[in-house]
Amino acid sequence: MKKMLASILCCMLLILTMSAPALAGSMLDFRYADSVAAFTEEGLARFQAPNGLYGYVNTKGEIAIDAVFQSASDFSEGLASVSNGSLRGFIDTTGALVLDYQWKYTSNFSEGLAAVQNADFKWGYIDKTGTLVIDYQFSTSGDFENGVAYIGKDSYIDTAGNAVTPEYPSAALFTIEDISTAYQSKFRVSCNGMPVGEYILDYGSFSHKNIVAVEGSESLWRIEYDGYRGNYDLYDAASNRLLMTGMTNIDPVCSEGLIFVHTSAHAYYADETGSMAIPPLSTSAYAFKEGFALNYLNDHCFFINTEGTIMSPMYERATEFCGGFATVKLNGMWHVIDTTFSLLN
């Protein structure tokens, strides 16, 4: 009897031992991920497995890079920042470690450079070979955009590390006059010599960085005059008209001729004249991307087309399309979809 019991226990132990790798594999299945990011241009989406580790999935819904990293960033310019503990390095799209773990913190690559922090908590910039191009010297770092990066305290550098003063596109059109009094911060804004308006700020100052060109439009500008409380205007330089005033948010992106805006009461899409093009459908939303916009309605989300028609099922969570693919959570499981909203895994 004892021999039989021992044999049974040995068999059970053998079965458990053999099934352990399969169990671990299923727990790391992309479908059971706790969270998933959007796809990047590299065709990879970062996910977090139930064990807390990070990996990457491809557009077929297959795990392309195993979840073995304690933290990870999205891919950018072919590389992603990952950690194996207290230090960070960079991997390529095959998952190979190309820049060894050696930095406390890192940013993604932008314009060929990435900000990295050393043991003394100072930031510098490296190129894709890991060569230190700009020495460790900054307490703050930002990504490069149009050859300029923000390094804190209204200071900027170029890709060689030289201090520069950024040129705001709005400076060519807009004149800002400080007409503040001892009791009120007030600024008069003109465009090509024509008055736009006078803006009262409850805090801070007003400069050309408060006026941002709307991407995808030839003449629209977003004016932020009290971002803390959420006050934005939409201005058309071609007609010298304020199209919207006092909005709680205006997305500085015009995609498919539509701009996502927020009022204190609801959110909707406006056209380039400032008129409502798609009535409120959601509590929050994103700009149109590849013909569709992701909208959230309380705890669920869906995709709409440029006519405002709901094109997809209701998902628990979703990401925007990139290269024709997006990730969605449906019935507690993550999937990859294409622009026909078919599940690919």
N, C-alpha and C positions, 0 to 999 in steps of 0.2 A: 504493500500500500504506500509506504514511504517512498519507494523507488518510483511508483506511478505518479505520485504527487510532485516529486522532484522533476520528473520528465515533463509533466504539464507546465510547471513553473518555468522550466528552461525554454519550452516552446513559446510560452507567452512572452518571455523576455526577448527571445529571438525575433518574434513578430513585431514587438514594440521597437526594437532596435532597427529593424529593417524599414519600419514605417516612419521613423523619425525624420529622415531627410525629406520624404514626400510631404509630411505634415508641415515641415519648415518651408518647403517650396510653395505649398498652397497658401500659407500665411503671408508669403511675400508676393502672391499673385496681385498684379496691378488692379484687378477688379475689386480686391478687398482693401485697397489703399485707404488710408485715413484722409488724405488730401492730395489733390493733383493740381499742378499749375498749367498754364496754357502752353501750347507748342511754340517753339521759337523757329527761326528760319532754318535751323539745323535739322528740323523734323523730329525733335525730341522734347518731351514734356517731363518735368521733374515731378516725382511723387514721393509721398512718405508712407512707408509700410506700417502695419500695426505694431511692429516692434520698435518704431520710432526712427528707424534708419531710412536714408534717402537713396533713391535710384532714378532711372530714367526709362520712359516707355517710348516706343516708336509709333508711327501713324497707323500701324496695323494692330495696335493694342498689345504688342509683345514687349516684354521687358528687354530693353536693349542694353542697359547697364544695371547690374544687380544693385539692390538696396544694401549697400555696405558702408555708407558714409554717415557720420553723425550729424553733419549739416551740409547743405549744398545750395548753390544758386542756379538760376536759369543759365543756359548757354548764351554766350554773346561773342560774336566774332570767332566762333569755332571752339571756344574754351569755356569751362565752367569752374567756379571756385568751390572746393570741397574741403571738409576737415575730417581728420581721424582721431580727434581729441581736442587738445588745446591749440593746435597749429593748423594752418590752412595752406593748401596748395592748389594746383590747377590740373584738370583732366581734359583730354580731347574727346571727340565724339565716339571713340571706341571704348572709353573708360580708362584708357591708359594715363597714368600719372606723368605729366610732362614737365611740371614744375613742382619740385618736392615740397613737402610740408615744412614751412619755415616762417610763416607770418602769423601774427596774432589775429589780424582782420584783413580782409581784402574787399575790393569792389570788382565789378565785372569790367571787362575790357571795353573801352570806347575810344575810337580813333587810334587804335593800336596800342593804347596804354591802359594800365590798371593801377589804381591806388592800393598800396599795401602798407600795413602798420608793423613796425618793429617792436622789440621787447620794451623799448623806452616810450611806447605809445606815440611815436611820431610817424607821420605819413610821408611816404614818397611815392614815386611812380616807376613801374617797370614796363619793359616791352615784352613781347611774346616769347623771347628767349630767356626771360627772367633777369635780364640785365637791368640794373638800377639806372634809369635815365635821369630822373630828378631826385636829388638826395632827400633823405629823411629829415624833414624840418617843419612840417605843418601839423597843427593840432586838429585841423578839419580838412576833409578832402571831398571833391566832387568829381563827377564824370566829365569828360571833355565833350564839348559841343561847339561845332564851328571853330575848333582850335583853341577854345578857352575853357578853363575849369575854375570853379569857385572853391576857395580855400578858407573861407570864414572871414568875419569882420569886414564885409564888403570888399574883400580882396580877391583878385583873380590872377591866374598865371596862364602862359601859353604852353605849348607842348615842349618847349625847351626849358621851362621853369622860370621864365622871366615874368616879372610883374607887369600886368597890362590893365588897361581900362577897357572894359567891353563896350562895343558899339551896339546900342539898341536900335533896331530897325525903325522904331517909332521916332527916334531923334531927328530923322530926316524930314518928318512931316509935322510933328507936334511941338508946340512951344508950351512950356509949363512955367507959370508965374506964381510965385509964393506971395499971397496977399493975406497972410495970417495976421491976426491981431493978438493982443495979450491974452485974450479970452477964447480964441477960436483958431484952430488950424484950418486954413482955407487956401485952395489952389485953383487958379484959373487956367483952363486948358484951351488951346487954340490949334486948329489944323490948317496949315497953309494960310495963316493969318485970319482965318474965319473962326469965330468963337464956337467952342463945343459945349462948354458948361463950366460951372464953378463947383468944386467938390470940397465938402466939409468932412474932415477926418476926426474921429474920436480918439485916435492914437496915431503915433508915428508920423511919417512924412510921405511925400508923394514925389515920384520920379518917373523917368521914362520906363523903368522896369515894371511899373504898374499898368502900362499900355502894351498889350501883346497882340501881335498879328494873328488872326484866325487862320490856322493852317488849312489849305485847300480853297481859300477865297482870295480874290484879287484886291478887295477894298475894305474888308471887314476887320474891325479891331475890338478886342475886349478890354474894357477899362475897369480895373479893380480899385475901388476907392475905400473899401472897408472890408477887407477879406475876413477879419476876425468875426464880424457880424454877418458876413455874406452879402455884400452889396456890389453888384456888377452891372455895367452898362454895355450895350452892343452898339458900336458906332460905324457908320458907313462913310468912308472918306470920299467916295465918288459923288455922293449926293449931299455930303455934309449934314447928315441927319443922325440923331440918336434913334435907333430902331427899337431898343428895349432899355428900360431903366429900372433900377432897384431889384434886379433878379438876385436870388440867393446863390445861383451858380450858372455860369455859361461855359460850356466846354469849348476851349479854344481850337476846336477841330471842326471843319466843315467837310463832311464825307457824304458823297452821293447827293450833294446840294442841301444837306440837312445838318442842323446843329442841335445838340441836346441841351436843354435849359431846365432850370429849376426855379419855381416860385416858392413862396412860403407855404403854398397849399398843395401844389402838385408838380409833376414833371411831364415834359412833352418835347416833341421835335418841332423846331421852327425852320422855315426856309430862309433864303438869303435876304429876304425883305423884312424878316422879323415876324412874319405871320405864322400862325400855328398851322403846321402841315400835317402832323399826326397828333390827334388828341391824346390826353393822358391815358396810358395803358398800365402804368407801373408806378412803383414807389421809387425806383432808381433804375438807371440804364446806362449803356455805353454808346459810344459813337458807332456809326455804321462801319463795318469792316468786311470786305469781300462780299458786299451786297446784303449783309444781315447785321442786325443789332441785337445784342443781348439785353433783355429786360428782366428786372426782378420785381415780383409782386409778393411782398411780405416774405414768406419762407420758400417760395418757389420761383423758377425762372423759365424763360422761353425766348425764342428768336422770332423777330419780325422782319418783313421785307420793307422796302422803301415806300410802299403804299400803306403800311401800318397793319398788314395782314399777319396774323400769328401763323407761323410756318411749321413750328415744331411741337412735339409733346411738351408737357410741363415737366421740368426736371427739378431735382432737389438742389443741384448746383451745376454750374457750367462755366466754361471759359470761352473767350472769344476765338473766332476762326483765325488760323494762320496757315497759309499754304493749302487751304481747302479742308483743313481738319480742326476739330475742337474736341475737348474732353468734357463729358457730362456724367453726372451721378444720377442714376435711375434705380429706384427700388433698393437703395442702399449699396449699389455697386457702381463702380466707375467703368465707363466705356469710351471708346473713340467713335466719333461720328464724322461723316463727310457732309457736304453741302446739300445732300438730298435728305439728311437727317436719318440715314440708315446707321444702325449699330454695326461697327466693323469687328467687334470682338465680343 
